[in-house]
Amino acid sequence: MSNFVIGAALPTFTAVQNWIVDGVLVFIWIIVVIMVGKNLGTLKVKGAALILVVGGAFTWAIKNPDTVFGWIDGFMELF
């Protein structure tokens, strides 16, 4: 029965959420690779390094939303 689609277990919400996060991260890194290639093609190493750092920061922020939201809440409490 598990060979049929109906008999197979449906994915959980967490699994679907992880798939979406993975898809967003892949999209971000495709853009980063294209931009790095463009900068390296024009020999702008500093720009390529900056794009890699920004891409890494976005990746970290997407994988660690609790920490980012904690920082935002802490910053908002200052006002």
CNS distance restraints for C-alpha pairs under 8 A (distance, minus, plus):
assign (resid   1 and name CA) (resid   7 and name CA) 5.45 0.50 0.50
assign (resid   1 and name CA) (resid   8 and name CA) 7.57 0.50 0.50
assign (resid   2 and name CA) (resid   7 and name CA) 4.99 0.50 0.50
assign (resid   2 and name CA) (resid   8 and name CA) 4.91 0.50 0.50
assign (resid   3 and name CA) (resid   7 and name CA) 7.04 0.50 0.50
assign (resid   3 and name CA) (resid   8 and name CA) 6.99 0.50 0.50
assign (resid   4 and name CA) (resid   8 and name CA) 6.34 0.50 0.50
assign (resid  11 and name CA) (resid  15 and name CA) 5.98 0.50 0.50
assign (resid  11 and name CA) (resid  16 and name CA) 6.66 0.50 0.50
assign (resid  12 and name CA) (resid  16 and name CA) 6.44 0.50 0.50
assign (resid  13 and name CA) (resid  17 and name CA) 6.05 0.50 0.50
assign (resid  14 and name CA) (resid  18 and name CA) 6.12 0.50 0.50
assign (resid  15 and name CA) (resid  19 and name CA) 6.26 0.50 0.50
assign (resid  16 and name CA) (resid  20 and name CA) 6.32 0.50 0.50
assign (resid  17 and name CA) (resid  21 and name CA) 6.27 0.50 0.50
assign (resid  18 and name CA) (resid  22 and name CA) 6.07 0.50 0.50
assign (resid  19 and name CA) (resid  23 and name CA) 6.14 0.50 0.50
assign (resid  20 and name CA) (resid  24 and name CA) 6.25 0.50 0.50
assign (resid  21 and name CA) (resid  25 and name CA) 6.19 0.50 0.50
assign (resid  21 and name CA) (resid  62 and name CA) 7.51 0.50 0.50
assign (resid  21 and name CA) (resid  63 and name CA) 7.88 0.50 0.50
assign (resid  22 and name CA) (resid  26 and name CA) 6.15 0.50 0.50
assign (resid  23 and name CA) (resid  27 and name CA) 6.21 0.50 0.50
assign (resid  24 and name CA) (resid  28 and name CA) 6.22 0.50 0.50
assign (resid  25 and name CA) (resid  29 and name CA) 6.19 0.50 0.50
assign (resid  25 and name CA) (resid  59 and name CA) 6.42 0.50 0.50
assign (resid  25 and name CA) (resid  62 and name CA) 7.89 0.50 0.50
assign (resid  26 and name CA) (resid  30 and name CA) 6.12 0.50 0.50
assign (resid  27 and name CA) (resid  31 and name CA) 6.43 0.50 0.50
assign (resid  28 and name CA) (resid  32 and name CA) 6.20 0.50 0.50
assign (resid  28 and name CA) (resid  55 and name CA) 7.06 0.50 0.50
assign (resid  28 and name CA) (resid  59 and name CA) 7.93 0.50 0.50
assign (resid  29 and name CA) (resid  33 and name CA) 5.98 0.50 0.50
assign (resid  29 and name CA) (resid  55 and name CA) 6.91 0.50 0.50
assign (resid  30 and name CA) (resid  34 and name CA) 6.27 0.50 0.50
assign (resid  31 and name CA) (resid  35 and name CA) 6.16 0.50 0.50
assign (resid  32 and name CA) (resid  36 and name CA) 5.98 0.50 0.50
assign (resid  32 and name CA) (resid  51 and name CA) 6.54 0.50 0.50
assign (resid  32 and name CA) (resid  52 and name CA) 6.75 0.50 0.50
assign (resid  32 and name CA) (resid  55 and name CA) 6.27 0.50 0.50
assign (resid  33 and name CA) (resid  37 and name CA) 6.01 0.50 0.50
assign (resid  34 and name CA) (resid  38 and name CA) 6.21 0.50 0.50
assign (resid  35 and name CA) (resid  39 and name CA) 6.21 0.50 0.50
assign (resid  35 and name CA) (resid  48 and name CA) 7.37 0.50 0.50
assign (resid  35 and name CA) (resid  51 and name CA) 7.32 0.50 0.50
assign (resid  36 and name CA) (resid  40 and name CA) 6.00 0.50 0.50
assign (resid  36 and name CA) (resid  47 and name CA) 7.70 0.50 0.50
assign (resid  36 and name CA) (resid  48 and name CA) 4.73 0.50 0.50
assign (resid  36 and name CA) (resid  49 and name CA) 7.82 0.50 0.50
assign (resid  36 and name CA) (resid  51 and name CA) 6.63 0.50 0.50
assign (resid  36 and name CA) (resid  52 and name CA) 7.39 0.50 0.50
assign (resid  37 and name CA) (resid  41 and name CA) 5.90 0.50 0.50
assign (resid  37 and name CA) (resid  48 and name CA) 7.74 0.50 0.50
assign (resid  38 and name CA) (resid  42 and name CA) 6.60 0.50 0.50
assign (resid  39 and name CA) (resid  43 and name CA) 6.16 0.50 0.50
assign (resid  39 and name CA) (resid  44 and name CA) 5.01 0.50 0.50
assign (resid  39 and name CA) (resid  45 and name CA) 6.74 0.50 0.50
assign (resid  39 and name CA) (resid  47 and name CA) 6.24 0.50 0.50
assign (resid  39 and name CA) (resid  48 and name CA) 5.47 0.50 0.50
assign (resid  40 and name CA) (resid  44 and name CA) 5.49 0.50 0.50
assign (resid  40 and name CA) (resid  45 and name CA) 5.96 0.50 0.50
assign (resid  40 and name CA) (resid  48 and name CA) 6.41 0.50 0.50
assign (resid  44 and name CA) (resid  48 and name CA) 6.40 0.50 0.50
assign (resid  45 and name CA) (resid  49 and name CA) 6.13 0.50 0.50
assign (resid  46 and name CA) (resid  50 and name CA) 6.21 0.50 0.50
assign (resid  47 and name CA) (resid  51 and name CA) 6.19 0.50 0.50
assign (resid  48 and name CA) (resid  52 and name CA) 6.31 0.50 0.50
assign (resid  49 and name CA) (resid  53 and name CA) 6.29 0.50 0.50
assign (resid  50 and name CA) (resid  54 and name CA) 6.21 0.50 0.50
assign (resid  51 and name CA) (resid  55 and name CA) 6.00 0.50 0.50
assign (resid  52 and name CA) (resid  56 and name CA) 6.07 0.50 0.50
assign (resid  53 and name CA) (resid  57 and name CA) 6.18 0.50 0.50
assign (resid  54 and name CA) (resid  58 and name CA) 6.24 0.50 0.50
assign (resid  55 and name CA) (resid  59 and name CA) 6.17 0.50 0.50
assign (resid  56 and name CA) (resid  60 and name CA) 6.11 0.50 0.50
assign (resid  57 and name CA) (resid  61 and name CA) 6.07 0.50 0.50
assign (resid  58 and name CA) (resid  62 and name CA) 6.12 0.50 0.50
assign (resid  59 and name CA) (resid  63 and name CA) 6.21 0.50 0.50
assign (resid  60 and name CA) (resid  64 and name CA) 5.98 0.50 0.50
assign (resid  61 and name CA) (resid  65 and name CA) 5.83 0.50 0.50
assign (resid  61 and name CA) (resid  68 and name CA) 6.38 0.50 0.50
assign (resid  64 and name CA) (resid  68 and name CA) 6.66 0.50 0.50
assign (resid  65 and name CA) (resid  69 and name CA) 6.00 0.50 0.50
assign (resid  66 and name CA) (resid  70 and name CA) 6.03 0.50 0.50
assign (resid  67 and name CA) (resid  71 and name CA) 6.28 0.50 0.50
assign (resid  68 and name CA) (resid  72 and name CA) 6.29 0.50 0.50
assign (resid  69 and name CA) (resid  73 and name CA) 6.08 0.50 0.50
assign (resid  70 and name CA) (resid  74 and name CA) 6.10 0.50 0.50
assign (resid  71 and name CA) (resid  75 and name CA) 6.08 0.50 0.50
assign (resid  72 and name CA) (resid  76 and name CA) 6.11 0.50 0.50
assign (resid  73 and name CA) (resid  77 and name CA) 6.24 0.50 0.50
assign (resid  74 and name CA) (resid  78 and name CA) 6.86 0.50 0.50
assign (resid  75 and name CA) (resid  79 and name CA) 7.62 0.50 0.50
